[in-house]
Amino acid sequence: MPDRPPTEEPRAMSGSTAPGPFLDNRYVPTEARATFDVLDPSDGSLVARVGRGTKEDARAAIDSAARAQPGWEAIGAAARGRILLSAAERLRARSEELARLVTREMGKVLLESRSEVAGAIDNLEYYPAFARTLTGEEVAGLPAGETMRLVWVPRGVVVAITPWNFPAATVTRKIAPALLGGNTMVLKPSSATPLSSLLIAEALRDAGLPPGVLNVVPGGGAELGPALIQHPKCSTVTLTGSTASGIEVLRLAAPGVVKCLLELGGKAPVLVHRDADLDWAARATVWARFWNAGQACIAAERCYVDRSIAPKFVERLEPLVRGLRVGPGLRTGVDLGPLYSPSARDSVAADVDRAVADGARVVVGGKAPEDPALAHGAFYLPTLLDSVRDENPVAVEEVFGPVLPILTYDEWGEAIARANESRYGLSSYVFTRDLSLAERAIRELKFGETYVNRVGPETPQGYHAGFRQSGLGGEGTVWGVRDYLQMKTVYVDWKEPHRADYFLPYRD
């Protein structure tokens, strides 16, 4: 399919005004439409006003995607893959624009935004590789003249609900496999970060994506979620978000028996053995906890350290954490930007206060920065806590912010067992030089991912999936594509004359 020439359509952000919902490759006019504000969390300034999608928009978006799906399926996976690859090039040409947009609407430092945008482009380039390799099966050994085939077919219209913490990479990680498989999609991005999704939709449109294959409806989840998920044409819903959000999606999806793909909360443990390279383990743990200001589902949320080396390990962590520089994400030399909103900062502050009340000791941080220049932003200092008990809320509940609690253990099996005592099971980290200890942890840790002597982020070559309340289904690899497909069995009898000895009416 040829590339669509550049258009004069509005762009995802122009000054402080952004278009409304993106339907059939065009923006719905914002005149006479309610809007919502996208704010820069570093200072509370206005980034853009976005047209708020309504229930009527949601229904129209699903109807549009349903109309577009048969034609999109008919062109074949190779043609679909070429459009995704072309979109990757379009996005690469706008990569700096998108990175700065991510930083402005979400807050992360520009270095991380650039890395995320590279990951978003990588998703669009990775999944087309499966366009010519997805295969079903031909069943052997049947009677002459009969065939049986197992074939993968699209599920239909997919509803994607994406979070604010990775507003570019998470979006393309859902778009690419779903669209490659012949599905169409309606995307509901976070209200905090809709602009990145709109820019990505523009890149796909300009790469030749037919109208209706990807529609974007920004707005509140309470209004749009039921309208999207409970639409009779919705076949699948994919969500990245909190476990509470996942439970709500399951409730909404149940009446229609809609398939749910859910990447939910995490409480990733870090296990540090006494034989580990402590300098490396400390540096890696600091990155795994504090990148993206601690706002990642795979972030290192609790660190179990062999009691015999715990003081040495904390001594290594302390200067690393204390040396992290906090400030606006667009400022040069900053390591941590703000949390994505003032309410998120207040929630983290309350988590730390509860932890201290339960006996934890603040080694570093534990408060908002005192710099007056940061007073209007949603900043919180990187925080290191020790003397943390397993029952401390900071060791049990997901803390979506820059807080690292240290716990100690006496025996490796004990550390593994305590790490598993969580309702979450997304990611885990292990630091040891002992192969047998590492293999035991790999076998016994009940998490969808285990990193040994390294940290993430995950790559599309791995299957990113959670155990327990961390989710259903997964993303990445060919299995991530198949999650957006369904298997169909085809029985054929070519023999004539046709006969069967079990048809009614029965004869002795």
C-alpha positions in Angstrom: 0.0 0.0 0.0 1.6 3.4 -1.0 2.5 5.9 1.6 -0.1 8.6 2.3 1.3 12.0 1.5 1.8 14.5 4.3 -1.4 16.3 5.2 -2.3 19.7 6.6 -4.2 18.0 9.5 -3.5 19.5 12.9 -0.6 18.1 14.8 -0.6 16.5 18.2 0.3 19.7 19.9 0.4 23.2 18.5 1.0 25.9 21.1 -1.4 25.3 23.9 -4.2 23.8 21.8 -4.4 20.2 20.7 -7.0 18.5 18.6 -9.7 16.3 19.9 -10.3 12.6 19.3 -8.6 11.0 16.2 -11.2 9.1 14.2 -10.9 7.8 10.6 -7.4 9.4 10.3 -8.8 12.9 11.1 -9.2 14.9 14.2 -12.7 15.6 15.4 -13.1 19.4 15.7 -12.8 20.7 19.2 -15.3 23.6 18.7 -18.2 23.3 21.2 -16.5 20.4 22.9 -15.4 20.1 26.5 -11.6 20.1 26.9 -9.2 19.0 29.6 -5.8 20.3 30.5 -2.4 18.5 30.1 0.0 20.0 32.7 3.7 19.9 32.9 4.4 18.2 36.3 7.7 20.1 36.7 6.0 23.4 37.3 2.2 23.0 36.7 2.2 25.0 33.5 -0.2 24.2 30.7 1.1 22.0 27.9 -2.1 21.7 25.9 -5.9 21.6 26.1 -7.3 18.5 24.5 -10.8 17.8 23.2 -12.4 15.4 25.6 -13.8 12.2 24.1 -17.4 11.2 24.9 -19.3 8.0 25.1 -20.6 8.8 21.6 -17.1 9.2 20.3 -16.1 5.9 21.9 -19.0 4.1 20.2 -18.2 5.8 16.9 -14.6 4.8 17.1 -15.5 1.1 17.7 -18.0 1.2 14.8 -15.3 2.7 12.6 -12.7 0.1 13.6 -15.2 -2.7 13.0 -15.9 -1.4 9.4 -12.2 -1.1 8.7 -11.2 -4.5 10.0 -12.2 -6.8 7.1 -10.3 -4.7 4.6 -7.3 -4.5 6.9 -7.2 -8.2 7.3 -7.6 -8.8 3.6 -4.4 -7.0 2.6 -2.2 -9.7 4.3 0.4 -9.5 7.1 3.3 -8.6 4.8 1.5 -5.4 3.6 0.5 -4.6 7.2 4.1 -5.0 8.3 5.3 -2.6 5.6 3.0 0.1 6.9 4.4 -0.5 10.5 7.9 -0.2 9.2 7.1 3.0 7.3 5.5 4.4 10.5 8.7 3.7 12.3 10.6 5.8 9.8 8.0 8.6 10.2 8.3 8.4 14.0 12.1 8.4 13.8 11.9 11.7 11.8 9.9 13.2 14.7 11.7 11.4 17.5 13.1 14.5 19.2 9.7 16.2 19.0 8.1 13.1 20.6 10.8 12.8 23.3 10.3 16.4 24.4 6.6 15.9 24.3 6.9 12.9 26.6 9.0 14.9 29.0 6.7 17.9 29.1 3.5 15.9 29.6 4.9 13.1 31.9 8.0 14.7 33.5 10.7 12.1 33.0 14.2 13.4 32.1 14.9 13.9 28.4 17.6 11.2 28.3 15.0 8.6 29.4 12.3 10.1 27.1 14.7 9.7 24.1 15.4 6.1 25.2 11.6 5.4 25.5 11.0 6.8 22.0 13.7 4.6 20.6 11.9 1.7 22.2 8.6 2.8 20.7 10.2 2.8 17.3 11.8 -0.6 18.0 8.4 -2.1 18.6 7.2 -0.9 15.2 10.3 -2.5 13.6 10.3 -5.7 15.6 6.8 -7.1 15.1 6.7 -6.9 11.3 9.4 -9.7 11.3 6.5 -12.1 12.1 4.5 -11.1 9.1 5.9 -14.0 7.0 6.6 -16.5 9.9 3.2 -16.9 11.7 2.1 -20.5 10.9 -0.6 -22.8 11.9 -0.7 -26.6 11.5 -1.8 -29.2 9.0 -3.0 -32.3 10.9 -1.4 -35.5 9.4 -2.7 -39.1 9.3 -6.3 -38.4 8.3 -8.2 -40.6 5.8 -7.6 -39.9 2.1 -9.7 -37.0 0.9 -9.9 -35.3 4.3 -7.9 -32.4 5.7 -7.8 -30.6 9.0 -6.0 -27.3 9.5 -5.3 -25.1 12.5 -5.1 -21.4 11.5 -4.6 -18.2 13.3 -7.2 -15.4 12.6 -7.6 -11.9 13.9 -9.8 -11.3 17.0 -11.4 -8.2 15.5 -11.5 -4.8 17.3 -9.1 -4.4 20.1 -9.5 -1.7 22.8 -6.2 -0.6 24.2 -6.0 1.4 27.5 -2.5 2.8 28.1 -0.8 4.4 31.2 1.0 7.7 31.7 4.4 6.3 32.8 5.5 5.1 29.4 3.2 7.0 27.0 5.1 6.2 23.8 6.6 2.7 24.2 3.6 1.1 25.8 1.4 2.4 23.0 3.4 1.0 20.2 3.9 -2.3 22.1 0.1 -2.8 21.8 -0.4 -1.2 18.4 2.3 -3.2 16.5 1.3 -6.8 17.3 -2.4 -6.2 17.3 -2.3 -4.4 13.9 0.2 -6.9 12.4 -2.3 -9.7 13.3 -5.0 -8.1 11.2 -7.0 -6.5 14.1 -8.0 -2.9 14.3 -7.7 -0.8 17.4 -9.3 1.9 19.5 -6.8 3.5 21.8 -7.7 5.2 25.1 -4.5 6.9 26.4 -4.1 8.2 29.9 -5.7 11.7 30.4 -2.3 12.8 31.8 -0.4 11.9 28.6 -2.6 11.9 25.5 -0.4 13.9 23.3 2.2 11.2 22.7 -0.5 8.8 21.5 -1.9 11.4 19.1 1.5 12.0 17.6 2.1 8.3 17.1 -1.3 8.0 15.4 -0.3 10.7 13.0 2.8 8.9 12.1 0.8 5.7 11.3 -1.7 7.7 9.2 1.1 9.4 7.3 2.6 5.9 6.7 -0.5 4.8 4.9 -2.7 3.3 7.6 -6.2 3.1 6.2 -8.9 5.2 8.0 -10.4 3.5 11.0 -7.6 1.0 11.6 -6.4 3.0 14.6 -8.7 5.5 16.4 -7.7 7.5 19.5 -10.2 8.7 22.0 -8.7 10.8 24.9 -10.7 11.4 28.0 -11.7 10.0 31.3 -11.7 6.3 31.9 -14.9 6.3 34.0 -16.9 7.5 31.0 -15.0 5.9 28.1 -14.1 2.6 29.6 -17.6 1.1 29.8 -18.5 2.5 26.4 -15.5 0.9 24.8 -15.3 -2.4 26.6 -19.0 -3.2 26.6 -19.5 -2.3 22.9 -20.7 -5.5 21.2 -17.9 -5.2 18.6 -15.1 -5.1 21.1 -13.4 -8.5 21.0 -10.3 -7.9 23.2 -9.2 -5.3 25.7 -5.5 -4.8 26.5 -4.6 -2.7 29.6 -1.4 -1.6 31.2 -2.2 -0.1 34.6 -2.8 -0.8 38.2 -4.2 -4.1 39.6 -7.3 -2.2 40.7 -7.8 -1.0 37.1 -7.4 -4.5 35.8 -10.0 -5.8 38.2 -12.4 -3.1 36.9 -11.7 -4.0 33.3 -12.5 -7.7 34.1 -15.8 -6.6 35.7 -16.7 -4.6 32.6 -15.6 -7.3 30.2 -17.3 -10.2 31.9 -20.9 -9.8 30.5 -19.6 -9.9 26.9 -16.9 -12.6 27.7 -14.3 -10.2 26.2 -10.7 -11.4 26.2 -8.5 -9.4 28.6 -4.8 -8.9 28.3 -3.6 -7.2 31.5 -0.2 -5.9 32.6 -0.8 -4.8 36.1 1.1 -3.8 39.3 4.4 -5.1 40.5 6.5 -5.3 43.6 9.8 -6.5 42.2 12.2 -7.9 44.8 16.0 -7.6 44.5 18.0 -10.5 46.1 21.6 -9.6 46.9 23.8 -12.6 48.1 26.9 -12.0 50.1 29.1 -13.2 47.2 27.8 -10.7 44.8 29.8 -7.9 43.2 28.4 -5.3 45.7 29.5 -2.2 43.7 27.8 -3.5 40.6 24.7 -4.7 42.5 24.4 -1.3 44.2 24.6 0.7 41.0 22.2 -1.7 39.2 19.7 -1.5 42.1 19.8 2.3 42.2 19.0 2.4 38.5 16.3 -0.3 38.7 14.6 1.6 41.5 15.0 5.3 40.5 14.8 5.4 36.7 11.6 7.2 35.6 11.5 8.5 39.2 10.5 5.0 40.4 7.4 5.0 38.3 7.7 1.7 36.5 5.9 -1.7 37.1 9.2 -3.5 36.9 11.0 -1.1 39.3 13.0 -2.6 42.2 10.5 -2.1 45.0 12.1 -4.1 47.9 15.7 -5.1 48.3 16.6 -8.3 50.4 20.3 -8.2 51.4 22.3 -10.9 53.2 22.5 -9.7 56.8 26.3 -10.2 56.9 26.9 -7.7 54.2 23.9 -5.4 54.6 25.9 -2.5 56.3 28.5 -2.6 53.4 25.7 -2.6 50.8 23.9 0.3 52.4 27.2 2.2 52.5 27.5 1.7 48.8 23.9 2.7 48.1 23.9 5.9 50.2 26.2 8.1 48.2 24.7 6.9 44.9 21.2 7.8 46.0 22.3 11.1 47.7 24.1 12.0 44.4 21.0 11.8 42.2 20.0 15.2 40.9 16.4 16.2 40.9 14.9 18.8 38.6 12.8 19.5 35.5 13.2 16.8 32.9 14.3 19.2 30.2 17.1 20.6 32.4 20.6 19.3 31.5 22.3 17.1 34.1 19.1 16.0 35.9 18.7 12.3 37.0 15.1 12.4 38.3 12.3 14.5 37.0 9.1 15.1 38.9 6.4 12.5 39.6 3.7 12.7 37.1 1.3 14.7 39.2 1.1 16.5 42.6 -1.3 13.8 43.9 1.3 11.1 43.0 3.9 13.0 45.0 1.6 13.3 48.0 0.8 9.6 47.8 4.6 8.7 47.9 5.1 11.1 50.8 2.3 9.4 52.7 3.8 6.0 51.9 7.2 7.1 53.4 5.5 8.6 56.5 3.7 5.3 57.1 6.9 3.4 56.7 8.7 5.5 59.2 5.8 5.2 61.7 6.2 1.4 61.3 9.9 1.6 62.3 11.8 2.2 59.0 14.8 4.6 59.2 15.3 7.3 56.5 18.9 7.0 55.3 18.5 9.5 52.4 15.7 11.7 51.3 12.3 11.2 52.8 10.8 14.5 51.8 10.2 16.9 49.0 13.2 19.0 47.9 13.7 22.4 49.6 14.9 24.2 46.5 12.4 27.1 46.0 12.9 26.7 42.2 11.2 23.3 42.5 8.3 24.4 44.8 5.7 24.3 42.0 6.6 20.9 40.7 5.6 17.4 41.8 9.1 16.5 43.1 10.2 14.1 45.7 13.7 13.3 46.8 15.1 9.8 46.0 14.7 8.0 49.3 16.6 5.1 50.9 15.0 3.3 53.9 16.5 0.6 56.1 15.4 -1.3 59.2 12.3 -2.3 57.2 10.2 -5.2 58.3 8.3 -7.5 55.9 5.0 -6.3 57.3 5.8 -2.6 56.7 3.4 -1.2 54.1 6.4 0.1 52.1 7.5 -3.6 51.7 4.0 -4.9 50.8 2.1 -2.3 48.7 3.3 -1.0 45.4 5.0 2.4 45.8 5.0 4.2 42.5 7.8 6.6 43.3 11.5 7.0 44.2 11.6 4.9 47.5 13.9 1.9 48.1 13.4 -0.1 51.3 16.2 -2.4 52.5 15.3 -5.7 54.3 17.8 -8.3 55.5 17.8 -12.1 55.4 19.9 -15.0 56.8 19.5 -17.8 54.2 19.0 -17.8 50.5 16.0 -20.0 50.6 14.4 -17.7 53.1 15.0 -14.7 50.8 13.3 -16.5 47.9 10.4 -17.5 50.1 9.9 -14.0 51.4 10.2 -12.5 47.9 7.4 -14.8 46.8 5.1 -13.7 49.6 3.5 -11.0 47.5 0.3 -10.8 45.5 2.4 -9.4 42.7 4.6 -11.4 40.4 5.9 -9.3 37.5 9.7 -8.9 37.7 12.5 -9.9 40.0 16.3 -9.3 40.3 19.1 -11.5 41.6 22.8 -10.7 42.3 25.2 -13.6 43.0 28.3 -15.1 41.5 27.2 -18.6 42.4 25.6 -20.4 39.5 23.7 -22.9 41.7 22.2 -20.1 43.8 21.2 -18.2 40.6 19.6 -21.3 39.1 17.7 -22.0 42.3 16.3 -18.5 42.3 15.4 -18.7 38.6 13.5 -21.9 39.3 11.8 -20.9 42.6 11.0 -17.2 42.2 7.4 -17.0 41.1 7.7 -14.0 38.8 7.2 -13.5 35.1 10.7 -12.2 34.6 14.0 -12.8 36.5 17.1 -10.7 35.8 20.4 -12.2 37.1 23.3 -9.8 37.6 21.6 -7.2 35.5 18.4 -5.1 35.3 15.8 -4.2 32.7 14.0 -2.8 30.9 12.5 -5.7 29.1 12.9 -6.1 25.3 10.4 -7.4 22.7 12.4 -10.6 22.3 11.2 -11.6 25.8 7.7 -12.4 26.9 6.7 -9.7 29.3 4.0 -11.2 31.5 3.1 -11.3 35.2 2.1 -14.0 37.6 -0.7 -13.7 40.2 -2.2 -10.3 40.4 0.4 -8.8 38.0 -1.6 -9.7 35.0 -3.0 -12.0 32.3 -1.4 -12.7 28.9 1.8 -10.9 27.9 3.7 -8.8 25.4 6.7 -9.5 23.2 7.8 -12.5 21.1 5.6 -14.4 18.8 3.4 -15.3 21.8 2.7 -11.6 22.2 1.4 -11.6 18.6 -0.7 -14.7 19.2 -2.3 -13.1 22.2 -4.1 -10.9 19.7 -5.1 -13.8 17.5 -7.5 -16.8 17.9 -7.0 -20.3 16.6 -9.6 -21.7 14.2 -9.9 -25.4 13.2 -10.9 -26.2 9.7 -12.3 -29.6 8.8 -12.7 -30.5 5.1 -14.0 -33.7 3.4 -13.2 -33.8 -0.3 -14.4 -37.4 -0.9 -17.4 -38.1 -3.1 -19.9 -39.6 -2.7 -20.1 -38.2 0.8 -21.2 -40.8 3.5 -21.1 -41.2 7.3 -22.3 -44.2 9.3 -23.3 -42.2 12.4 -26.0 -39.8 10.9 -29.6 -39.9 11.9 -31.8 -41.8 11.5 -29.7 -44.6 13.1 -29.8 -48.2 11.7 -28.8 -51.4 13.5 
